[in-house]
Amino acid sequence: MTVIERPAAPATDLVRLFPDGSHLAEDGELVVGGYRVSDLADRFGTPAVVVDETALRRRAQEYVRALAKHWPNSQAVFASKSFPCTAIVRTLVEEGLGVDVAGGGELITALAAGVDPADLVVHGNAKTDEELAMAVDAGAGTIVVDNFDDIDRLEKLVGESEQRVLLRVIPEVAADTHEAMVTGQHGSKFGLSVADAVSAVARLRAGARLRLDGLHVHVGSQLLDTEPFRRSVEAIAGIEGLGEHAVYDLGGGLGVRYTYDDRPPSVEEYVRTLADAARTHLPAGARLLIEPGRSLVAEAAMTLYRVVTVKPGPRPLVAVDGGMADNLEPMLYGQRFEATVASRVGGGERYDLVGRHCESGDTLIRDVFLRSPEPGDAIAVPVTGAYCYSLANNYNGARRPPVVFCRDGEAREVVRRETFEDLLRRDVTG
C-alpha cells in the first residue's frame, strides 16, 4: 500500500485547532485567551493545562441557544467525567447547564461548584451503596438506573421519600468510533437489554419509592456523524413495552476536531438531528436532556510542555517534560493530536513527540511537524480539554499538572500543580 505523507500545515490551520479567538502575535508567537503562550509556560510551569474561559463559555452558550431554538423543553447536562474540575463545572453551571456525575468524587465536585442538586444526573454501571447514599442525601434530581441492583439499593435507601429515576436502555445501535468508546451496542456493559428494560419499567411503575420519569440512551463518544444519534432515538421509541415518558435523556457523544482531517458536526446540526428525531418518534411534550462532555471542553483547552531533548534518528524525537501521565488518550484510544512550537508556528520538519515516562508506548504524537525545536522551547498541544485531566496520573512519580484559566489577557491558576509532598500525603507510617 502506498502511504501518502501529508505536507506541513500552514500556521493558520494550526491556529484554528486552538481555542476560538487564538491568534499569532506580530512576532509569530501563539496567543491564547489574550495571553502569549510562552509567557504562560514561564509563569505557570509545564506541563500545564490551559483553558480559554471565553471559548468555554461560548461553547456552552451554543448548546443553550441550539436547545432553546429546536426543543425549548430541554437542558444540557455537562458530562463532568470529561473534565471533573471545580472551576470548569462552576463555569458551565453559570451558563445554565446541569451536571452529569459518574462517581462520588464527581458528585462532590459538582456540589462544590454550586450546582443545584435538582440539576444533577447520577450515572454509573456499578454504583456503590456509598455513592447512591451520597446522591440521595444530596437531593440529586435524577439517578439513572443501570441495572436491577440499582433498583434494590435505591428502594432501601430512599425510605419514605421519592427518588426520580431514568432507566438506561441499550439501543443496539452501532457507532463508528474507537471500540473503547462505543456504549450502545449489543452486550454493552452500560444499561439494560431490551427485554430486561421492559421488565424494569414494569417493576418501577409498580413500586412506590422510585418515580420513573423516563429513559436514557447513549451510543458512544467522539462520533463524527449524527446518524447514530438519530437511530438511537428511533430505537428506544420503537421498543414495545417501554411506553411513553415525560423525560428522555439522549446522552452525549458528539465528536470534536482533534486534527486537520476531522470534520465533526456542529452543535447546531447535532441538536437539530436530535430534535427532529424526537418530533418524529417521541411525545411532543417530553423534556429532553443531552449530556455533552468532550464537545463542550475539548477545544477550549490546550496543554503546554517544555522540550527536554531533541534526539536524531530515522525519525527524530522531541522529548517533552510530560506524556502519558497527563494525556493517556493516544495510548488508550489511539487518538491523534497536533502540536506546535509556541514561538514558531507552522511548517518545520517531521518528528515524533514523545513523553518522559519509562514506557516505549509513551508517544504523544507520531509524525508531527515542528519548526526547529530546541531544549527549553514551549510546545503547545491543542484540544486537550477532554479526558486528559480526568485520566492524569502519577506514573514515575509525575506530579499532576495545574489548570490555568485565561481570559482577555489575564490568567489565573484554578488547580495548583501537585507537589512531591502531595505524593506522600496518604502514606500511613508508624
C-alpha positions in Angstrom: 0.0 0.0 0.0 1.3 3.4 -0.9 1.4 5.8 2.0 0.8 9.4 1.1 2.6 11.7 3.6 0.8 14.9 4.3 2.7 18.2 4.0 3.3 20.6 6.8 0.3 22.6 7.7 0.4 26.4 7.4 0.3 28.4 10.6 -3.3 29.4 10.0 -4.5 25.8 10.0 -2.7 25.1 13.3 -4.1 28.2 15.0 -7.7 27.1 14.1 -7.2 24.0 16.2 -6.6 26.1 19.3 -9.4 27.8 21.3 -11.7 30.1 19.4 -10.1 33.6 19.3 -6.5 32.3 19.4 -4.1 34.1 17.0 -0.5 34.9 16.3 1.3 38.0 17.7 3.3 40.2 15.3 6.5 38.2 16.1 4.8 34.9 15.3 4.1 33.8 19.0 0.9 31.9 19.6 -1.6 33.8 21.7 -4.4 32.0 23.5 -7.0 33.8 25.7 -5.2 37.0 25.0 -2.0 35.6 26.6 1.3 34.8 24.9 1.8 31.1 25.2 5.5 31.1 26.1 4.7 33.6 28.9 2.1 31.2 30.2 4.8 28.5 30.3 7.2 30.8 32.1 4.6 31.9 34.7 2.9 28.6 35.5 5.5 26.0 34.5 5.0 22.8 32.4 3.2 20.6 31.9 0.1 22.7 32.3 -3.5 22.6 31.1 -4.6 26.0 29.9 -8.3 26.8 29.4 -9.6 29.7 27.4 -12.5 30.7 29.6 -14.2 32.8 26.9 -14.1 29.9 24.4 -15.5 27.5 27.1 -18.4 29.9 27.8 -19.1 30.4 24.1 -19.4 26.7 23.6 -21.8 26.3 26.5 -23.9 29.2 25.1 -24.0 27.4 21.7 -25.7 24.4 23.3 -28.1 26.6 25.3 -29.1 28.5 22.2 -29.5 25.4 20.0 -31.7 23.7 22.5 -33.8 26.7 23.0 -34.3 27.0 19.3 -35.1 23.4 18.5 -36.7 22.0 21.7 -37.3 24.6 24.4 -38.3 22.0 27.0 -34.8 20.7 27.4 -31.5 21.1 29.2 -27.8 20.4 28.5 -26.2 18.5 31.4 -22.4 18.6 31.4 -20.8 15.1 31.4 -18.3 16.1 34.1 -16.2 12.9 33.7 -14.7 14.7 30.7 -13.1 17.4 32.8 -14.0 17.0 36.5 -12.5 20.3 37.7 -14.5 22.5 40.1 -13.8 25.7 38.1 -14.8 24.1 34.9 -18.1 22.8 36.4 -18.8 26.1 38.0 -18.3 27.9 34.7 -20.8 25.7 32.9 -23.3 25.8 35.7 -23.1 29.6 35.5 -24.1 29.2 31.8 -27.2 27.3 32.7 -26.1 23.7 32.4 -26.9 20.8 34.7 -24.2 18.3 35.7 -23.9 14.6 35.0 -21.7 12.7 37.5 -20.5 9.1 37.4 -18.9 8.7 40.8 -18.7 10.1 44.3 -15.8 12.4 43.5 -17.6 13.9 40.6 -20.6 14.4 42.8 -18.8 16.3 45.5 -17.0 18.4 42.8 -20.4 19.3 41.2 -21.8 20.3 44.6 -18.7 22.3 45.4 -19.1 24.1 42.1 -22.6 25.2 43.1 -24.9 23.1 41.0 -28.5 23.0 42.1 -28.9 19.3 43.2 -32.1 19.2 41.2 -29.9 19.6 38.1 -27.8 16.6 38.9 -27.9 13.4 36.8 -26.2 10.5 38.5 -24.7 7.7 36.4 -22.7 4.6 36.8 -22.9 1.0 35.7 -21.7 -0.2 39.2 -22.8 2.4 41.7 -21.8 1.5 45.2 -24.1 1.8 48.3 -21.9 4.7 49.4 -22.3 6.6 46.1 -26.1 6.0 45.9 -26.4 7.2 49.5 -24.4 10.3 48.7 -26.7 11.1 45.8 -29.9 10.6 47.7 -28.6 12.6 50.7 -27.6 15.4 48.3 -31.0 15.5 46.8 -29.9 14.6 43.3 -32.6 15.4 40.9 -32.2 12.2 38.8 -30.5 8.9 39.2 -30.0 6.7 36.1 -30.9 3.1 36.9 -28.4 0.9 35.0 -29.3 -2.5 36.5 -31.7 -4.3 38.8 -29.3 -3.9 41.7 -29.6 -0.2 41.4 -33.4 -0.6 42.0 -32.9 -2.8 45.0 -30.4 -0.5 46.7 -32.4 2.7 46.0 -35.6 1.3 47.3 -33.8 0.6 50.6 -32.1 4.0 50.7 -34.9 6.4 49.9 -37.1 5.3 52.8 -40.4 7.1 52.7 -39.3 9.8 50.2 -39.5 9.6 46.5 -36.5 9.5 44.1 -36.8 10.4 40.4 -35.0 7.9 38.1 -34.4 7.3 34.5 -33.8 3.8 33.0 -30.8 3.3 30.8 -31.6 1.2 27.8 -29.2 -0.4 25.3 -30.4 0.7 21.9 -28.3 -1.8 20.0 -27.1 0.9 17.7 -23.6 0.6 16.2 -21.4 3.7 16.2 -18.2 4.4 14.2 -15.7 5.2 16.8 -12.9 3.5 18.8 -14.1 0.2 20.3 -13.5 1.5 23.8 -15.9 4.4 23.2 -18.9 2.6 21.9 -21.7 2.2 24.6 -24.9 1.4 22.8 -24.1 -1.9 21.1 -25.5 -5.4 21.9 -23.8 -6.6 25.1 -22.7 -3.2 26.3 -21.7 -3.1 30.0 -23.9 0.0 30.3 -27.7 -0.2 30.7 -30.2 -2.9 30.3 -31.1 -5.1 27.3 -34.4 -4.5 25.7 -36.1 -7.5 27.5 -34.7 -6.5 30.8 -35.6 -2.9 30.3 -39.2 -3.8 29.7 -39.2 -5.8 33.0 -37.5 -3.0 34.8 -40.1 -0.5 33.6 -42.9 -2.7 34.9 -41.2 -3.1 38.3 -40.5 0.6 38.7 -44.1 1.5 37.8 -45.4 -0.9 40.3 -43.2 0.4 43.1 -43.9 3.4 45.3 -40.5 4.8 46.2 -38.9 5.3 42.8 -40.6 7.6 40.3 -39.8 6.5 36.7 -39.5 9.8 34.8 -38.2 8.3 31.6 -35.5 6.7 29.6 -31.8 7.2 29.0 -29.8 6.2 25.9 -26.1 6.6 24.8 -24.4 5.2 21.8 -20.8 6.3 22.0 -18.2 9.0 22.2 -16.2 11.0 19.6 -18.9 10.5 16.9 -18.3 12.4 13.7 -21.7 11.5 12.2 -25.2 12.3 13.5 -26.9 9.2 12.1 -26.3 7.0 15.2 -27.9 9.7 17.4 -31.0 9.7 15.2 -31.2 5.9 15.2 -30.9 5.7 19.0 -34.0 7.9 19.4 -35.9 5.7 16.9 -34.7 2.6 18.6 -35.9 3.4 22.1 -39.2 4.8 20.8 -39.9 1.6 18.9 -39.5 -0.9 21.8 -42.8 -2.4 22.7 -43.4 -2.4 26.4 -41.4 0.6 27.3 -44.2 3.0 26.8 -44.1 6.8 26.6 -42.4 9.0 29.2 -42.1 12.6 30.4 -38.3 12.7 30.1 -35.8 11.3 27.6 -32.1 11.7 28.2 -30.4 11.2 24.8 -26.9 11.1 26.1 -23.9 12.8 24.6 -21.0 11.7 22.3 -20.6 14.5 19.7 -17.1 14.4 18.4 -14.6 17.3 18.1 -11.8 18.3 15.7 -8.6 17.0 17.0 -6.7 17.1 13.7 -6.9 18.9 10.4 -8.8 16.0 8.8 -11.6 15.7 11.4 -15.0 17.2 10.3 -17.4 16.9 13.3 -21.0 18.1 13.0 -21.7 21.5 14.5 -23.6 21.8 17.8 -26.5 23.2 15.8 -26.5 20.2 13.4 -26.3 17.8 16.3 -29.1 19.3 18.3 -31.3 19.7 15.2 -30.8 16.0 14.5 -31.9 15.0 18.0 -34.9 17.4 17.9 -36.1 16.2 14.5 -35.9 12.6 15.7 -37.7 13.5 18.8 -40.5 15.2 16.9 -40.9 12.1 14.8 -40.7 9.4 17.5 -41.2 10.9 21.0 -44.1 12.5 22.8 -44.5 16.2 21.8 -44.5 17.4 25.5 -41.4 15.4 26.6 -38.5 17.0 28.3 -35.2 16.3 26.5 -31.8 16.1 28.3 -28.5 15.8 26.5 -25.1 15.2 28.1 -22.3 16.9 26.2 -18.8 16.4 27.6 -16.0 16.2 25.1 -17.7 18.6 22.7 -18.0 21.2 25.5 -14.5 21.2 26.8 -12.0 19.6 24.5 -11.4 22.5 22.1 -11.4 25.1 24.9 -8.1 23.8 26.3 -4.5 23.1 25.4 -1.5 21.5 27.1 1.8 23.2 27.4 5.2 21.3 27.6 8.9 22.1 27.6 11.2 20.4 25.2 13.8 18.4 27.3 15.8 16.9 24.5 15.9 16.5 20.7 17.3 13.2 19.6 18.4 12.4 16.0 17.4 9.1 14.3 15.4 7.6 11.4 12.5 9.9 12.6 14.0 12.5 15.0 12.4 12.5 18.5 11.4 15.5 20.5 11.0 14.5 24.2 9.0 16.8 26.5 8.5 17.0 30.3 5.1 15.4 30.2 3.4 12.5 28.4 1.2 9.6 29.4 0.8 10.9 33.0 -1.1 13.9 31.7 -2.5 12.6 28.4 -3.5 9.0 28.0 -5.7 9.5 25.0 -3.1 8.4 22.4 -2.3 5.3 24.4 -5.8 4.2 25.3 -7.7 5.2 22.2 -5.1 5.9 19.5 -6.2 9.5 19.4 -4.2 11.7 17.1 -3.2 15.2 18.2 -1.3 18.1 16.6 1.3 20.3 18.2 3.5 23.4 17.5 6.5 25.2 18.9 4.7 28.1 20.6 7.0 30.7 19.2 7.4 29.2 15.7 4.0 28.1 14.5 3.6 26.1 11.3 6.0 24.4 8.9 9.1 22.6 10.0 10.3 19.0 9.8 8.8 15.7 10.9 9.3 14.5 14.5 7.8 12.0 16.9 6.8 13.9 20.0 7.4 11.6 23.0 7.0 11.8 26.7 9.4 11.4 29.6 7.9 8.2 31.1 9.5 4.8 31.1 7.3 3.2 28.5 8.0 2.7 24.8 4.3 3.5 24.3 4.7 6.9 25.8 4.4 8.7 22.5 2.1 11.7 22.3 2.2 12.3 18.6 3.8 10.5 15.7 4.9 12.3 12.6 4.2 15.8 13.7 5.7 18.9 12.0 7.7 21.1 14.4 9.9 24.1 13.4 13.4 23.9 14.7 12.5 22.6 18.2 15.2 23.1 20.8 15.5 22.2 24.5 13.6 24.8 26.5 11.1 25.6 23.8 7.4 25.7 24.8 5.3 23.1 22.9 1.6 23.7 22.7 -0.8 20.8 22.0 -4.4 21.9 21.3 -7.7 20.1 22.0 -6.7 18.6 25.3 -9.7 19.7 27.4 -11.4 16.3 27.4 -10.3 13.3 29.4 -6.6 14.4 29.7 -7.1 16.0 33.2 -9.6 13.2 34.1 -7.1 10.5 33.4 -4.0 12.2 34.8 -1.9 10.0 37.0 1.4 9.8 38.9 3.3 7.4 36.8 7.1 7.6 37.5 6.1 10.0 40.4 4.8 12.6 38.0 3.0 15.5 39.6 -0.4 16.1 38.1 -0.4 19.5 36.2 -2.1 22.7 37.1 -5.2 24.0 35.4 -4.9 27.6 34.3 -7.8 29.8 33.1 -7.1 32.6 30.6 -9.4 35.4 29.6 -8.8 38.7 27.9 -5.0 38.6 28.6 -5.4 37.7 32.3 -4.5 34.3 33.7 -5.2 32.5 37.0 -4.5 29.1 38.4 -7.7 27.2 39.3 -6.0 24.0 40.2 -2.4 24.0 41.5 0.3 21.7 40.4 0.7 18.7 42.7 3.8 18.8 45.0 6.1 15.9 45.9 4.7 16.3 49.4 1.2 15.5 48.0 2.6 12.2 46.7 3.5 11.1 50.2 0.4 12.6 52.0 -1.6 9.4 52.1 1.2 7.2 53.4 0.5 5.6 56.7 3.6 5.2 59.0 4.4 4.0 62.4 
